[in-house]
Amino acid sequence: MKLVVVSAGLSVPSSTRLLADRLAAAVGRTAEVDVQVVELRELAVDIAHHFTNGFPGQALSAALDAVTGADGLVVVTPVFSASYSGLFKSFFDLVEPEALAGKPVLIGATGGTARHSLVLDHALRPLFSYLKAVVVPTGVYAASEDWGAEGLDARIERAAGELAALMSGLSAVPGAAGRRPSADTFEDVVPFEERLAALRPTG
């Protein structure tokens, strides 16, 4: 199975990348995965150019293909102004509609204080729900004081186990790999008048 890790950390070294690596390693202890890391910091110029000229460039195109072709994703962003970073959002704005439908995603974030932990449920989870991905129940937020403190390792292991279970379940479905997302079920809604007519007695 292919696990793609998307890290939006800006510094080197980066606590965001550190959390992403620990999450990926934990998934690897639960399931057999091939890990590929996408560092958005290295794609920042290409992302900006794509918005202005409409062309992704070779490196950005490869990153988008990796994300859409993965069996599961680990996505981690630093918190800026109580939400995901602009670089993180800009990258996922370039993902084709429906491309993440049904894809398992583990969300994570890093910040300077625990007060930003709600970013997981107030920003990241709604974003990937909108993209129709399947977000694992446990998100992982790491504040500065969490590194080395009790509790972070347990959250990492629990979230990784949930992602691995979803990835393993999907890979067991015949033909699931590379399957195109199904059409939006709302496109086939039967008009109310037709449903009402079907209920009328005949004769």
C-alpha positions as YAML, in Angstrom:
chain: A
units: angstrom
residues:
- id: 1
  name: MET
  ca: [0.00, 0.00, 0.00]
- id: 2
  name: LYS
  ca: [1.15, 3.53, -0.77]
- id: 3
  name: LEU
  ca: [1.14, 6.09, 2.03]
- id: 4
  name: VAL
  ca: [1.77, 9.71, 1.03]
- id: 5
  name: VAL
  ca: [2.75, 12.21, 3.71]
- id: 6
  name: VAL
  ca: [2.08, 15.90, 3.06]
- id: 7
  name: SER
  ca: [4.05, 18.26, 5.30]
- id: 8
  name: ALA
  ca: [3.52, 22.02, 5.21]
- id: 9
  name: GLY
  ca: [6.33, 22.90, 7.58]
- id: 10
  name: LEU
  ca: [8.36, 25.96, 6.60]
- id: 11
  name: SER
  ca: [11.53, 25.71, 8.66]
- id: 12
  name: VAL
  ca: [14.42, 23.22, 8.65]
- id: 13
  name: PRO
  ca: [14.21, 21.32, 10.92]
- id: 14
  name: SER
  ca: [10.45, 21.50, 11.27]
- id: 15
  name: SER
  ca: [8.21, 20.29, 14.09]
- id: 16
  name: THR
  ca: [5.53, 19.78, 11.43]
- id: 17
  name: ARG
  ca: [7.78, 17.41, 9.48]
- id: 18
  name: LEU
  ca: [8.78, 15.69, 12.73]
- id: 19
  name: LEU
  ca: [5.14, 14.97, 13.57]
- id: 20
  name: ALA
  ca: [4.49, 13.82, 10.00]
- id: 21
  name: ASP
  ca: [7.43, 11.41, 10.15]
- id: 22
  name: ARG
  ca: [6.32, 10.00, 13.51]
- id: 23
  name: LEU
  ca: [2.81, 9.44, 12.22]
- id: 24
  name: ALA
  ca: [4.10, 7.71, 9.09]
- id: 25
  name: ALA
  ca: [6.42, 5.50, 11.15]
- id: 26
  name: ALA
  ca: [3.52, 4.52, 13.39]
- id: 27
  name: VAL
  ca: [1.40, 3.55, 10.38]
- id: 28
  name: GLY
  ca: [4.34, 1.49, 9.14]
- id: 29
  name: ARG
  ca: [4.43, -0.45, 12.41]
- id: 30
  name: THR
  ca: [0.79, -1.46, 11.88]
- id: 31
  name: ALA
  ca: [0.67, -2.10, 8.13]
- id: 32
  name: GLU
  ca: [3.10, -2.68, 5.30]
- id: 33
  name: VAL
  ca: [3.31, 0.63, 3.45]
- id: 34
  name: ASP
  ca: [5.56, 2.40, 0.99]
- id: 35
  name: VAL
  ca: [5.98, 5.97, 2.23]
- id: 36
  name: GLN
  ca: [6.45, 9.02, 0.03]
- id: 37
  name: VAL
  ca: [6.84, 12.48, 1.56]
- id: 38
  name: VAL
  ca: [5.65, 15.66, -0.16]
- id: 39
  name: GLU
  ca: [7.34, 18.76, 1.28]
- id: 40
  name: LEU
  ca: [5.17, 21.73, 0.34]
- id: 41
  name: ARG
  ca: [7.94, 24.17, 1.28]
- id: 42
  name: GLU
  ca: [9.86, 22.93, -1.76]
- id: 43
  name: LEU
  ca: [6.83, 23.46, -4.01]
- id: 44
  name: ALA
  ca: [5.81, 26.95, -2.85]
- id: 45
  name: VAL
  ca: [6.99, 28.73, -6.02]
- id: 46
  name: ASP
  ca: [5.42, 26.12, -8.30]
- id: 47
  name: ILE
  ca: [2.12, 26.40, -6.42]
- id: 48
  name: ALA
  ca: [2.10, 30.19, -6.83]
- id: 49
  name: HIS
  ca: [2.94, 29.91, -10.53]
- id: 50
  name: HIS
  ca: [0.14, 27.39, -11.04]
- id: 51
  name: PHE
  ca: [-2.37, 29.91, -9.72]
- id: 52
  name: THR
  ca: [-1.11, 32.60, -12.10]
- id: 53
  name: ASN
  ca: [-0.42, 30.64, -15.30]
- id: 54
  name: GLY
  ca: [-2.48, 27.47, -14.91]
- id: 55
  name: PHE
  ca: [0.44, 25.05, -15.30]
- id: 56
  name: PRO
  ca: [1.66, 22.92, -12.38]
- id: 57
  name: GLY
  ca: [5.25, 22.28, -13.42]
- id: 58
  name: GLN
  ca: [6.91, 18.88, -13.25]
- id: 59
  name: ALA
  ca: [7.58, 18.69, -9.50]
- id: 60
  name: LEU
  ca: [4.13, 19.94, -8.48]
- id: 61
  name: SER
  ca: [2.44, 17.68, -11.01]
- id: 62
  name: ALA
  ca: [4.29, 14.67, -9.57]
- id: 63
  name: ALA
  ca: [3.25, 15.67, -6.05]
- id: 64
  name: LEU
  ca: [-0.42, 16.00, -7.03]
- id: 65
  name: ASP
  ca: [-0.29, 12.63, -8.79]
- id: 66
  name: ALA
  ca: [1.23, 11.06, -5.69]
- id: 67
  name: VAL
  ca: [-1.49, 12.45, -3.44]
- id: 68
  name: THR
  ca: [-4.38, 11.44, -5.68]
- id: 69
  name: GLY
  ca: [-2.89, 8.00, -6.33]
- id: 70
  name: ALA
  ca: [-2.17, 7.13, -2.69]
- id: 71
  name: ASP
  ca: [-3.98, 4.47, -0.70]
- id: 72
  name: GLY
  ca: [-3.90, 6.79, 2.31]
- id: 73
  name: LEU
  ca: [-2.67, 10.22, 3.34]
- id: 74
  name: VAL
  ca: [-1.04, 11.77, 6.39]
- id: 75
  name: VAL
  ca: [-1.41, 15.57, 6.20]
- id: 76
  name: VAL
  ca: [0.22, 17.90, 8.72]
- id: 77
  name: THR
  ca: [0.22, 21.70, 8.80]
- id: 78
  name: PRO
  ca: [1.52, 24.36, 11.16]
- id: 79
  name: VAL
  ca: [-1.17, 26.60, 12.63]
- id: 80
  name: PHE
  ca: [-1.28, 30.21, 11.46]
- id: 81
  name: SER
  ca: [-4.02, 32.57, 12.71]
- id: 82
  name: ALA
  ca: [-5.96, 29.65, 14.23]
- id: 83
  name: SER
  ca: [-6.14, 27.71, 10.97]
- id: 84
  name: TYR
  ca: [-4.07, 25.72, 8.47]
- id: 85
  name: SER
  ca: [-1.31, 27.55, 6.64]
- id: 86
  name: GLY
  ca: [-1.94, 29.31, 3.34]
- id: 87
  name: LEU
  ca: [0.59, 27.05, 1.63]
- id: 88
  name: PHE
  ca: [-1.26, 23.95, 2.85]
- id: 89
  name: LYS
  ca: [-4.64, 25.25, 1.65]
- id: 90
  name: SER
  ca: [-3.22, 26.42, -1.68]
- id: 91
  name: PHE
  ca: [-1.85, 22.96, -2.43]
- id: 92
  name: PHE
  ca: [-5.15, 21.21, -1.74]
- id: 93
  name: ASP
  ca: [-6.97, 23.87, -3.75]
- id: 94
  name: LEU
  ca: [-5.11, 22.43, -6.76]
- id: 95
  name: VAL
  ca: [-6.33, 18.87, -6.21]
- id: 96
  name: GLU
  ca: [-8.95, 17.92, -8.79]
- id: 97
  name: PRO
  ca: [-12.55, 17.72, -7.52]
- id: 98
  name: GLU
  ca: [-13.51, 14.18, -6.50]
- id: 99
  name: ALA
  ca: [-9.85, 13.03, -6.57]
- id: 100
  name: LEU
  ca: [-9.80, 12.40, -2.81]
- id: 101
  name: ALA
  ca: [-13.31, 10.92, -2.59]
- id: 102
  name: GLY
  ca: [-13.24, 7.91, -0.28]
- id: 103
  name: LYS
  ca: [-9.50, 8.24, 0.44]
- id: 104
  name: PRO
  ca: [-8.44, 7.66, 4.09]
- id: 105
  name: VAL
  ca: [-6.75, 10.71, 5.62]
- id: 106
  name: LEU
  ca: [-5.05, 11.24, 8.97]
- id: 107
  name: ILE
  ca: [-4.96, 14.92, 9.92]
- id: 108
  name: GLY
  ca: [-2.31, 16.52, 12.11]
- id: 109
  name: ALA
  ca: [-1.18, 20.00, 13.12]
- id: 110
  name: THR
  ca: [1.52, 21.71, 15.15]
- id: 111
  name: GLY
  ca: [1.49, 24.99, 17.04]
- id: 112
  name: GLY
  ca: [3.06, 26.96, 19.83]
- id: 113
  name: THR
  ca: [0.20, 26.52, 22.27]
- id: 114
  name: ALA
  ca: [-2.50, 23.97, 23.06]
- id: 115
  name: ARG
  ca: [-5.13, 26.67, 22.51]
- id: 116
  name: HIS
  ca: [-4.89, 26.01, 18.77]
- id: 117
  name: SER
  ca: [-5.76, 22.32, 19.03]
- id: 118
  name: LEU
  ca: [-9.32, 22.96, 17.83]
- id: 119
  name: VAL
  ca: [-7.86, 23.59, 14.38]
- id: 120
  name: LEU
  ca: [-8.23, 19.86, 13.76]
- id: 121
  name: ASP
  ca: [-12.02, 19.87, 14.08]
- id: 122
  name: HIS
  ca: [-12.76, 23.45, 13.04]
- id: 123
  name: ALA
  ca: [-10.54, 23.69, 9.94]
- id: 124
  name: LEU
  ca: [-8.83, 20.48, 8.81]
- id: 125
  name: ARG
  ca: [-11.71, 18.04, 9.27]
- id: 126
  name: PRO
  ca: [-14.23, 20.25, 7.40]
- id: 127
  name: LEU
  ca: [-11.73, 20.78, 4.55]
- id: 128
  name: PHE
  ca: [-11.23, 17.07, 3.92]
- id: 129
  name: SER
  ca: [-14.88, 16.29, 4.48]
- id: 130
  name: TYR
  ca: [-15.64, 18.79, 1.72]
- id: 131
  name: LEU
  ca: [-13.15, 16.93, -0.49]
- id: 132
  name: LYS
  ca: [-15.11, 13.73, 0.36]
- id: 133
  name: ALA
  ca: [-12.11, 12.06, 1.97]
- id: 134
  name: VAL
  ca: [-12.58, 9.68, 4.90]
- id: 135
  name: VAL
  ca: [-10.95, 11.38, 7.89]
- id: 136
  name: VAL
  ca: [-9.89, 9.03, 10.69]
- id: 137
  name: PRO
  ca: [-11.56, 9.73, 14.06]
- id: 138
  name: THR
  ca: [-8.33, 10.65, 15.87]
- id: 139
  name: GLY
  ca: [-6.50, 13.77, 14.77]
- id: 140
  name: VAL
  ca: [-3.11, 14.61, 16.28]
- id: 141
  name: TYR
  ca: [-2.17, 18.09, 17.45]
- id: 142
  name: ALA
  ca: [1.26, 18.74, 18.93]
- id: 143
  name: ALA
  ca: [1.93, 21.97, 20.85]
- id: 144
  name: SER
  ca: [5.43, 22.94, 21.91]
- id: 145
  name: GLU
  ca: [4.92, 21.45, 25.36]
- id: 146
  name: ASP
  ca: [3.68, 18.12, 23.95]
- id: 147
  name: TRP
  ca: [7.04, 16.99, 22.61]
- id: 148
  name: GLY
  ca: [8.37, 14.44, 25.04]
- id: 149
  name: ALA
  ca: [5.31, 14.75, 27.26]
- id: 150
  name: GLU
  ca: [2.98, 11.89, 28.13]
- id: 151
  name: GLY
  ca: [0.05, 11.46, 25.78]
- id: 152
  name: LEU
  ca: [1.42, 12.41, 22.36]
- id: 153
  name: ASP
  ca: [2.78, 8.94, 21.59]
- id: 154
  name: ALA
  ca: [-0.55, 7.35, 22.49]
- id: 155
  name: ARG
  ca: [-2.45, 9.72, 20.18]
- id: 156
  name: ILE
  ca: [-0.01, 9.04, 17.37]
- id: 157
  name: GLU
  ca: [-0.35, 5.27, 17.73]
- id: 158
  name: ARG
  ca: [-4.15, 5.41, 17.93]
- id: 159
  name: ALA
  ca: [-4.50, 7.63, 14.87]
- id: 160
  name: ALA
  ca: [-2.00, 5.57, 12.90]
- id: 161
  name: GLY
  ca: [-3.85, 2.38, 13.74]
- id: 162
  name: GLU
  ca: [-7.11, 3.89, 12.52]
- id: 163
  name: LEU
  ca: [-5.52, 4.95, 9.22]
- id: 164
  name: ALA
  ca: [-3.86, 1.58, 8.69]
- id: 165
  name: ALA
  ca: [-7.15, -0.21, 9.31]
- id: 166
  name: LEU
  ca: [-8.95, 1.93, 6.74]
- id: 167
  name: MET
  ca: [-6.18, 1.51, 4.18]
- id: 168
  name: SER
  ca: [-6.09, -2.26, 4.69]
- id: 169
  name: GLY
  ca: [-9.85, -2.50, 4.41]
- id: 170
  name: LEU
  ca: [-9.95, -0.59, 1.14]
- id: 171
  name: SER
  ca: [-7.07, -2.53, -0.39]
- id: 172
  name: ALA
  ca: [-8.98, -5.75, 0.30]
- id: 173
  name: VAL
  ca: [-11.90, -4.63, -1.88]
- id: 174
  name: PRO
  ca: [-11.51, -6.10, -5.40]
- id: 175
  name: GLY
  ca: [-10.70, -3.36, -7.88]
- id: 176
  name: ALA
  ca: [-10.42, -0.67, -5.23]
- id: 177
  name: ALA
  ca: [-6.92, 0.40, -6.25]
- id: 178
  name: GLY
  ca: [-7.08, 3.15, -8.79]
- id: 179
  name: ARG
  ca: [-10.86, 3.16, -8.78]
- id: 180
  name: ARG
  ca: [-12.40, 6.34, -10.10]
- id: 181
  name: PRO
  ca: [-14.59, 8.17, -7.57]
- id: 182
  name: SER
  ca: [-18.27, 7.41, -7.94]
- id: 183
  name: ALA
  ca: [-20.57, 10.06, -9.32]
- id: 184
  name: ASP
  ca: [-22.28, 12.42, -6.94]
- id: 185
  name: THR
  ca: [-25.45, 10.68, -5.77]
- id: 186
  name: PHE
  ca: [-27.30, 14.00, -5.76]
- id: 187
  name: GLU
  ca: [-26.99, 14.13, -9.55]
- id: 188
  name: ASP
  ca: [-29.53, 11.29, -9.85]
- id: 189
  name: VAL
  ca: [-32.25, 12.68, -7.60]
- id: 190
  name: VAL
  ca: [-35.75, 11.79, -8.81]
- id: 191
  name: PRO
  ca: [-37.99, 14.88, -9.02]
- id: 192
  name: PHE
  ca: [-40.64, 15.10, -6.32]
- id: 193
  name: GLU
  ca: [-43.44, 15.19, -8.91]
- id: 194
  name: GLU
  ca: [-42.36, 11.79, -10.29]
- id: 195
  name: ARG
  ca: [-42.23, 10.25, -6.83]
- id: 196
  name: LEU
  ca: [-45.68, 11.66, -6.03]
- id: 197
  name: ALA
  ca: [-47.14, 10.32, -9.28]
- id: 198
  name: ALA
  ca: [-45.80, 6.87, -8.51]
- id: 199
  name: LEU
  ca: [-47.78, 6.83, -5.25]
- id: 200
  name: ARG
  ca: [-51.13, 7.66, -6.85]
- id: 201
  name: PRO
  ca: [-53.51, 4.72, -7.20]
- id: 202
  name: THR
  ca: [-54.01, 3.48, -10.75]
- id: 203
  name: GLY
  ca: [-57.38, 2.64, -12.31]
...
